[in-house]
């Protein structure tokens, strides 16, 4: 089966503070096969480029010229761009939802069977997790990685707690989230129409799939598969140690 990966990197990284977009920053301790330092985006893309089950990769970049395709290519570097895996570039939209939809719409020409959607800010993605999600899609039609929570979640109506959720039944979703291509494309098309009518916003592809297509299987994730959100996240040179508390 032909599998494509969409790597999202179209956001403005507002929570990182001033400076370079998070996906374009150097990742401490990460180097390519030639010994060159890798960026956050470069490490994320390289993981998919090295997986033999991935046919091609689509990087969704910002619309503006300063951080658009040219900057995305520079963040990947010549070593990654010269891999045998085809890497394509698509401009994103004003939201993550619209950016993913742009990537899916672009992929219609390539007609993949399976699509994995991954945050470009998750550079520590491992090959075995990519394989688990692909296998999950083959078996269930849709699959995402999840990890147990280490803190007890609460539903709050400020300033009071409204509901105490059971930590054993609530999980944190990660990426890559995988789907049969035709089904996630159709779900995104319906979500785009619904968003216009109802002014609704979706931040998760599994949420879109659940609203317009069907159920998604929960696959064991990886605590080391951290999403970089704040500047201090880049100081985590050894994510497995930091992400697996006792």
C-alpha positions as CSV (number, residue, x, y, z in Angstrom):
1,X,0.0,0.0,0.0
2,X,1.2,3.5,-0.9
3,X,1.7,5.7,2.2
4,X,2.2,9.4,2.3
5,X,3.3,11.5,5.3
6,X,2.1,15.1,5.8
7,X,4.4,17.1,8.1
8,X,2.7,20.2,9.4
9,X,4.9,23.2,10.0
10,X,2.7,26.2,9.0
11,X,2.1,27.7,12.4
12,X,3.6,30.9,13.7
13,X,5.2,29.4,16.9
14,X,3.7,32.2,19.0
15,X,4.2,30.3,22.3
16,X,8.0,30.1,21.6
17,X,8.5,33.8,22.1
18,X,10.4,36.1,19.8
19,X,12.8,34.6,17.3
20,X,13.0,31.9,14.7
21,X,10.0,29.6,14.1
22,X,10.3,26.5,16.3
23,X,10.5,24.0,13.5
24,X,13.4,25.9,11.9
25,X,15.5,26.0,15.1
26,X,18.4,23.7,15.6
27,X,17.6,20.5,17.7
28,X,20.2,20.0,20.4
29,X,22.2,16.8,19.9
30,X,20.7,16.0,16.5
31,X,23.0,15.5,13.5
32,X,22.4,14.0,10.0
33,X,24.6,11.2,8.5
34,X,27.2,13.8,7.4
35,X,27.5,15.2,10.9
36,X,25.6,18.4,10.1
37,X,23.3,19.8,12.8
38,X,19.6,19.2,12.2
39,X,16.7,21.4,12.8
40,X,13.5,20.3,14.6
41,X,11.7,20.0,11.2
42,X,14.7,18.2,9.7
43,X,14.7,15.5,12.4
44,X,11.0,15.0,12.0
45,X,11.2,14.7,8.2
46,X,14.2,12.5,8.3
47,X,12.4,9.9,10.4
48,X,9.8,9.5,7.7
49,X,12.3,9.6,4.9
50,X,14.2,6.7,6.4
51,X,11.1,4.5,6.8
52,X,10.8,2.2,3.7
53,X,7.0,2.1,4.0
54,X,6.7,5.9,3.3
55,X,6.4,6.6,-0.4
56,X,6.6,10.4,-0.3
57,X,6.5,13.3,2.2
58,X,4.5,16.6,2.0
59,X,5.8,19.5,4.2
60,X,3.1,22.1,4.8
61,X,4.8,25.5,5.3
62,X,3.6,29.0,6.2
63,X,2.2,31.3,3.5
64,X,4.4,34.3,4.1
65,X,7.6,34.6,2.1
66,X,9.9,34.9,5.0
67,X,9.1,31.6,6.5
68,X,7.6,29.9,3.5
69,X,8.9,27.2,1.1
70,X,12.4,28.6,0.8
71,X,12.8,28.7,4.6
72,X,11.4,25.2,5.0
73,X,13.9,23.9,2.4
74,X,16.7,25.6,4.2
75,X,15.6,24.1,7.5
76,X,15.7,20.6,6.0
77,X,19.1,21.1,4.5
78,X,20.8,19.5,1.4
79,X,21.4,16.1,3.0
80,X,17.7,15.5,3.8
81,X,16.5,17.0,0.5
82,X,18.9,14.6,-1.4
83,X,17.4,11.5,0.1
84,X,15.7,9.1,-2.3
85,X,12.4,9.9,-0.8
86,X,10.4,12.5,-2.7
87,X,9.8,15.6,-0.5
88,X,7.1,18.0,-1.7
89,X,6.0,21.4,-0.3
90,X,2.6,22.9,0.1
91,X,1.5,26.3,1.6
92,X,-0.6,26.1,4.7
93,X,-3.7,28.0,5.8
94,X,-4.8,30.2,8.7
95,X,-5.3,27.2,11.0
96,X,-3.9,23.7,11.5
97,X,-7.2,22.3,10.2
98,X,-6.9,24.3,6.9
99,X,-3.2,23.5,6.6
100,X,-3.8,19.8,6.8
101,X,-6.7,20.1,4.4
102,X,-4.4,21.9,1.9
103,X,-1.9,19.0,2.2
104,X,-4.7,16.4,1.7
105,X,-6.1,18.2,-1.3
106,X,-2.6,18.4,-2.9
107,X,-2.2,14.6,-2.4
108,X,-5.3,13.8,-4.5
109,X,-2.9,13.9,-7.5
110,X,-0.7,11.3,-5.9
111,X,-3.5,9.0,-4.8
112,X,-1.9,7.4,-1.7
113,X,-3.8,4.6,0.1
114,X,-2.8,5.7,3.6
115,X,-1.8,9.1,5.0
116,X,0.0,9.9,8.2
117,X,-0.3,13.4,9.6
118,X,2.5,14.5,11.9
119,X,3.4,17.6,13.8
120,X,6.7,19.1,12.5
121,X,7.4,20.1,16.1
122,X,7.7,16.4,17.2
123,X,11.3,15.7,16.1
124,X,11.8,12.6,18.3
125,X,9.4,10.4,16.3
126,X,10.8,6.8,16.1
127,X,10.5,4.3,13.2
128,X,8.7,1.7,15.2
129,X,5.9,4.1,16.1
130,X,5.5,5.0,12.4
131,X,5.2,1.3,11.7
132,X,2.6,0.8,14.5
133,X,0.4,3.5,13.1
134,X,0.6,2.2,9.6
135,X,-0.3,-1.3,10.8
136,X,-3.2,0.2,12.9
137,X,-4.6,1.9,9.8
138,X,-4.4,-1.3,7.8
139,X,-6.3,-3.1,10.6
140,X,-8.8,-0.5,11.7
141,X,-8.9,2.2,9.0
142,X,-7.7,4.9,11.4
143,X,-5.2,4.9,14.2
144,X,-3.4,7.4,16.4
145,X,-0.8,7.1,19.2
146,X,-1.8,7.8,22.8
147,X,0.0,7.9,26.1
148,X,-1.3,7.7,29.6
149,X,-1.5,10.9,31.6
150,X,0.8,11.4,34.6
151,X,-1.3,14.1,36.2
152,X,-5.0,14.0,37.1
153,X,-7.1,16.0,34.6
154,X,-9.9,18.4,35.7
155,X,-12.7,20.2,33.8
156,X,-12.8,23.8,35.0
157,X,-15.4,26.5,34.8
158,X,-13.2,29.3,36.2
159,X,-12.5,29.6,39.0
160,X,-14.0,26.3,40.1
161,X,-13.4,22.6,39.2
162,X,-16.6,21.2,37.6
163,X,-15.5,17.6,37.1
164,X,-12.8,15.3,38.3
165,X,-11.8,13.0,35.4
166,X,-10.3,9.5,35.9
167,X,-6.7,9.5,34.9
168,X,-7.0,5.8,33.9
169,X,-9.5,6.5,31.2
170,X,-8.1,9.8,29.8
171,X,-5.1,9.7,27.4
172,X,-3.0,12.3,25.6
173,X,-3.0,12.1,21.8
174,X,0.2,12.3,19.8
175,X,1.0,12.2,16.1
176,X,1.5,10.7,13.5
177,X,-2.2,10.2,13.2
178,X,-3.0,7.7,10.4
179,X,-6.0,7.3,8.1
180,X,-7.1,5.7,4.9
181,X,-6.5,8.6,2.5
182,X,-10.0,8.8,0.9
183,X,-11.7,8.7,4.2
184,X,-9.7,11.4,5.9
185,X,-9.9,13.6,2.8
186,X,-13.7,13.3,2.8
187,X,-13.9,14.0,6.5
188,X,-11.8,17.2,6.1
189,X,-14.0,18.3,3.2
190,X,-17.0,18.0,5.5
191,X,-15.2,19.7,8.4
192,X,-14.3,22.6,6.2
193,X,-17.9,23.1,5.2
194,X,-19.1,22.7,8.8
195,X,-16.5,25.2,10.0
196,X,-17.8,27.8,7.7
197,X,-21.5,27.3,8.7
198,X,-21.0,26.8,12.4
199,X,-17.8,28.8,13.0
200,X,-16.4,25.6,14.5
201,X,-12.7,24.8,14.8
202,X,-10.9,21.4,15.0
203,X,-7.4,21.0,16.4
204,X,-7.0,17.3,15.9
205,X,-7.5,15.1,12.8
206,X,-8.9,12.2,14.9
207,X,-11.6,14.6,16.1
208,X,-12.4,15.5,12.5
209,X,-12.4,11.8,11.5
210,X,-14.6,11.0,14.5
211,X,-17.1,13.7,13.6
212,X,-17.5,12.8,9.9
213,X,-16.1,9.3,9.3
214,X,-16.0,6.8,12.1
215,X,-14.0,5.5,15.1
216,X,-10.3,5.8,15.5
217,X,-8.2,3.1,17.1
218,X,-5.9,4.1,20.0
219,X,-2.4,2.7,19.6
220,X,0.4,2.7,22.2
221,X,2.3,5.9,21.8
222,X,5.8,6.9,22.9
223,X,6.5,9.3,25.8
224,X,9.7,10.4,24.1
225,X,7.6,11.6,21.1
226,X,7.4,15.1,22.7
227,X,5.9,18.1,20.9
228,X,8.0,21.2,21.2
229,X,5.8,24.1,22.3
230,X,7.9,26.4,24.5
231,X,11.5,27.5,24.2
232,X,12.6,25.4,27.2
233,X,11.4,22.3,25.4
234,X,14.5,22.6,23.2
235,X,16.7,22.2,26.3
236,X,15.5,18.6,26.6
237,X,18.5,16.9,24.9
238,X,17.5,13.5,26.3
239,X,13.7,13.4,25.8
240,X,13.3,9.7,26.8
241,X,14.7,10.4,30.2
242,X,12.7,13.6,30.6
243,X,9.5,12.1,29.3
244,X,9.4,8.9,31.3
245,X,9.0,9.9,35.0
246,X,9.1,7.3,37.7
